[in-house]
Amino acid sequence: MLDVRRKNTNQLCGFTRQRDLEYLTGKIAGAKYVHDLRFAPEPYLLEDYLKHRSGWDKFRAGYCAQMGKIDAAGLFGQEYGAYRSVCILGAGTVKRMSHSEILVKMING
């Protein structure tokens, strides 16, 4: 499981906090848990989006530019391409999309 959330330890995460996920992922699925901030949005992008100072389109454009600078698809392949499957965890909700959706599209081409 690849956790690409900027914040993964606060109380709003509930049972999806880093420590809990690390334990459950290994115990239930026998899988590895990795928190990789290289794929998380820059703090200013995330805050502007969460506080409604920018909309989804502006957030997506900023995140795509950020991921383009690090060649996210290439980096993902380099770091995680050897795994048979990877679950990418973001912070999307019914009301709010997540950068993880953008990342998956970039990786899959």
C-alpha positions as CSV (number, residue, x, y, z in Angstrom):
1,M,0.0,0.0,0.0
2,L,1.4,3.3,-1.1
3,D,0.1,6.2,1.1
4,V,0.5,9.5,-0.8
5,R,-1.3,11.7,1.7
6,R,0.5,14.7,3.0
7,K,-1.1,14.3,6.5
8,N,-1.5,10.7,7.6
9,T,-1.2,10.9,11.4
10,N,-3.9,13.3,12.6
11,Q,-7.1,12.3,14.4
12,L,-9.2,13.0,11.3
13,C,-7.6,10.0,9.7
14,G,-9.4,7.7,12.2
15,F,-8.3,4.1,11.6
16,T,-6.4,5.1,8.5
17,R,-3.5,6.6,10.5
18,Q,-0.1,5.6,9.4
19,R,0.5,3.4,12.5
20,D,-2.8,1.5,12.1
21,L,-2.5,1.1,8.4
22,E,1.0,-0.2,8.7
23,Y,-0.2,-2.9,11.1
24,L,-3.4,-3.8,9.3
25,T,-1.9,-3.9,5.9
26,G,0.8,-6.4,7.0
27,K,-1.5,-8.4,9.3
28,I,-4.6,-8.7,7.0
29,A,-3.1,-8.6,3.5
30,G,0.5,-9.6,4.1
31,A,1.5,-6.5,2.2
32,K,4.0,-3.7,2.8
33,Y,2.9,-0.1,3.8
34,V,4.9,2.8,2.5
35,H,4.3,6.5,3.1
36,D,5.9,8.4,0.2
37,L,5.7,12.2,0.4
38,R,7.3,12.7,-3.0
39,F,3.8,12.0,-4.4
40,A,1.9,14.2,-2.0
41,P,0.8,17.6,-3.1
42,E,2.8,20.6,-1.9
43,P,1.3,22.0,1.4
44,Y,0.2,25.3,-0.2
45,L,-1.7,23.4,-3.0
46,L,-3.5,21.2,-0.5
47,E,-4.4,24.0,1.9
48,D,-5.8,26.2,-0.9
49,Y,-7.9,23.3,-2.2
50,L,-9.1,22.2,1.2
51,K,-9.9,25.7,2.4
52,H,-11.8,26.4,-0.9
53,R,-9.4,29.2,-2.0
54,S,-8.9,27.3,-5.2
55,G,-11.0,24.8,-7.1
56,W,-10.3,21.3,-8.4
57,D,-9.0,22.5,-11.8
58,K,-6.4,24.8,-10.3
59,F,-5.4,22.1,-7.8
60,R,-5.1,19.5,-10.5
61,A,-3.0,21.8,-12.7
62,G,-0.7,22.6,-9.8
63,Y,-0.3,19.0,-8.8
64,C,0.3,17.9,-12.4
65,A,3.0,20.5,-12.7
66,Q,4.6,19.3,-9.4
67,M,4.5,15.7,-10.6
68,G,5.9,16.6,-14.0
69,K,9.0,18.1,-12.3
70,I,9.8,14.8,-10.7
71,D,8.6,12.6,-13.5
72,A,6.1,10.9,-11.3
73,A,5.3,8.1,-13.6
74,G,9.0,7.2,-14.1
75,L,9.7,7.6,-10.4
76,F,6.8,5.3,-9.5
77,G,8.0,2.7,-12.0
78,Q,11.5,2.9,-10.6
79,E,10.4,2.6,-7.0
80,Y,7.3,0.4,-7.1
81,G,7.3,-1.2,-10.6
82,A,8.6,-4.5,-9.3
83,Y,5.5,-5.1,-7.2
84,R,2.7,-7.2,-8.6
85,S,0.2,-4.6,-7.5
86,V,0.1,-1.4,-5.6
87,C,-2.8,0.2,-3.8
88,I,-2.4,4.0,-3.9
89,L,-4.1,5.7,-0.9
90,G,-5.2,9.3,-1.1
91,A,-7.7,11.4,0.8
92,G,-10.7,11.5,-1.5
93,T,-14.2,11.6,-0.3
94,V,-17.7,11.5,-1.8
95,K,-17.6,15.3,-2.0
96,R,-13.9,15.9,-2.7
97,M,-11.6,14.3,-5.3
98,S,-8.0,13.3,-4.4
99,H,-4.6,13.8,-6.0
100,S,-4.3,10.0,-5.9
101,E,-6.8,9.9,-8.8
102,I,-4.5,12.2,-10.8
103,L,-1.5,10.1,-9.9
104,V,-3.1,6.9,-11.0
105,K,-4.0,8.4,-14.4
106,M,-0.4,9.6,-14.8
107,I,1.1,6.2,-14.0
108,N,-1.3,4.3,-16.2
109,G,-0.7,6.7,-19.1
